[in-house]
Amino acid sequence: MLSRREALLYSGGAMLGASLAGAPARTAPAQPPGDTRYRPVVTPNGATLPYRLVDGVKVYHLIAEEVEHEFASGLKACCWGYNGRVHGPTIEAVEGDRVRVYVTNRLAAPTTVHWHGVVLPNGMDGVGGLNQAAIQPGETFRYEWTFRQNGTFMYHSHHDEMTQMAMGLMGLIVVHPRRPTGRRPDRDFAFMLSQWSIRPGTSRPNPNEMSDFNVLTFNGRCFPGTEPMVVKTGERVRIRLGNLSAMDHHPIHLHGHVFKTTETDGGAIPETAQWPETTVLVPTGATRTIEFTADNPGDWAFHCHMTHHVMNQMGHDAPNMIGVDPGPLNKHMASLLPRYMTMGAEGMGEMGRHLEMGHMAIPENSIPMVGADGPYDYITMGGMFTILKVRDALTGDEDPGWYELPEGTQARRAGAHDLQRDGIDAS
Ligand SMILES: [Cu+2]
């Protein structure tokens, strides 16, 4: 039953829907004015799908289409997405909402959409052939259901999944509780984890790849292309993680904080069953939601802990050169190839910097294995890596830049005085 307040809010929403008829759809987060029941979710590097209210039903429109997508500066590929994005925009609603989702297929291939984790009537489940006819190119299908749950879910193609998900056809669904309990988060972020195979110098993902994925993404972006999460000290932060990678799970690790996993795509975890962690394993085909209080100011890494998942292209199948002495090879080769250098003798960390300095070249439309300039040195990370920026003071939600470390709180080169005082023989 709706409470009187909820009924009022809903009727307010219906009026809004009437006034919007024929007007361009809203791009703002899906929260009707005056509806303060939830904090709109933020999808870094992504967007929230606008909707219209038509007779109390939230009406959404997804358009499956080819999209030229940039993973990070220097790497673009022709992918498949929804509404001009990879991945599709986040569908946001409130438990109890009646929703109608139109899906238009502008791809050259038939497709369907499955609403992963959402409990709905069988005919709306979107498995091609099993529950419905495939949506042929040019056709528009209508899905409709009532959200009986709250939490984090996903949507994705369920027709020729291997191809269509590898090309990017997926997105997140966030359903806020109708009657929230506990402390409401001050920040609510959502990430889709996925993996791609894009050979250097090519411009289409390879859906036939089974194990050798070389582009690992948060919301379709790899570091340094990932947008940071900006929060204020003391704020309660919720991070929703969905994984629709073809073949991998991702242990996602947060620095500087301890969190609890509060829900899966199956529902909320009772507080008595939650335990503290710093890494949450997100299996493929699942969502995990974590919550914590951002009580430690700084620039904190947030990343997959599989080391090949924080590398971009080109780092995974190079010959092992660790410890190899190139001897006079570099000098001899330089007379033939002026920019030649033997790579990898000290590992891969040097690659991004060598590229930036023009010591080496890579194929067009590809990105180095790792790297971006940081405030103190080169950051030798790529792929599923982003930054949680916790600040005592913020101007809006803009990126505050790098954290200024308080005097005397940073690791530094040890001086002779330190070594002597503490009896360290560093010779
Ligand atoms: Cu991973």
Residues whose N, C-alpha, C, O or C-beta is under 5 A from the ligand:
A	BS01	CU	H249 H250 P251 C304 M306 H309
